[in-house]
Amino acid sequence: MPPRAIISYDETAGDHDALTLGRTLALAGASLTLAYVRHSIQSDRSRDQLEEQDAMALLERGAERLDLLGVETR
């Protein structure tokens, strides 16, 4: 089983360094997961769903920046 790296990503300037590290680890053979941690859940279900969609879009942008195939997002 290859080593696994989980990279926390929220699109801040410091996270671009994390993406660079993640890309380096993935190219060295690590299995890479890009993750976003939501800090709260909305009581309004429709608002919560919008925030979930925003988080997924953010992770898609991060995965595109990595320019690697097979990056898992959570």
C-alpha positions as CSV (number, residue, x, y, z in Angstrom):
1,M,0.0,0.0,0.0
2,P,1.5,3.4,-1.0
3,P,1.8,6.1,1.7
4,R,-1.1,8.5,2.0
5,A,-1.0,12.2,2.2
6,I,-4.0,14.4,3.2
7,I,-3.7,18.0,2.3
8,S,-6.0,20.5,3.9
9,Y,-7.0,23.2,1.5
10,D,-9.2,26.3,1.7
11,E,-7.6,28.4,-1.1
12,T,-5.6,30.7,1.1
13,A,-2.1,31.9,0.1
14,G,-0.4,29.4,2.5
15,D,-2.3,26.5,1.0
16,H,-0.6,27.0,-2.3
17,D,2.6,25.8,-0.5
18,A,0.6,22.8,0.8
19,L,-0.5,22.0,-2.8
20,T,3.1,22.1,-3.9
21,L,4.1,19.7,-1.1
22,G,1.2,17.4,-2.0
23,R,2.1,17.4,-5.7
24,T,5.7,16.5,-4.7
25,L,4.6,13.7,-2.5
26,A,2.2,12.4,-5.1
27,L,4.9,12.4,-7.8
28,A,7.0,10.4,-5.3
29,G,4.3,7.7,-5.1
30,A,2.0,8.9,-2.3
31,S,-1.8,8.5,-2.6
32,L,-3.1,12.1,-2.3
33,T,-6.4,13.3,-0.7
34,L,-7.3,17.0,-0.9
35,A,-9.6,17.9,2.0
36,Y,-11.6,20.9,3.2
37,V,-12.8,21.2,6.8
38,R,-16.1,22.9,7.3
39,H,-16.1,24.6,10.7
40,S,-19.9,24.7,11.1
41,I,-23.1,23.2,9.8
42,Q,-26.0,25.5,9.0
43,S,-29.4,24.8,10.6
44,D,-31.1,25.8,7.3
45,R,-30.8,22.8,5.1
46,S,-30.7,24.8,1.8
47,R,-28.0,27.1,3.1
48,D,-26.0,24.0,4.3
49,Q,-26.3,22.5,0.8
50,L,-25.0,25.7,-0.8
51,E,-22.0,25.7,1.5
52,E,-21.4,22.1,0.7
53,Q,-21.5,22.9,-3.0
54,D,-19.1,25.8,-2.5
55,A,-16.7,23.5,-0.6
56,M,-16.8,21.0,-3.5
57,A,-16.1,23.7,-6.0
58,L,-13.2,24.9,-3.9
59,L,-11.7,21.4,-3.8
60,E,-12.2,21.0,-7.6
61,R,-10.2,24.2,-8.1
62,G,-7.5,22.9,-5.8
63,A,-7.4,19.6,-7.7
64,E,-7.0,21.5,-11.0
65,R,-4.1,23.4,-9.5
66,L,-2.4,20.2,-8.6
67,D,-2.6,19.0,-12.2
68,L,-2.6,15.4,-11.2
69,L,-4.8,12.5,-12.1
70,G,-6.7,10.6,-9.5
71,V,-6.6,13.1,-6.6
72,E,-9.3,12.2,-4.1
73,T,-11.3,15.1,-2.6
74,R,-13.3,15.2,0.7
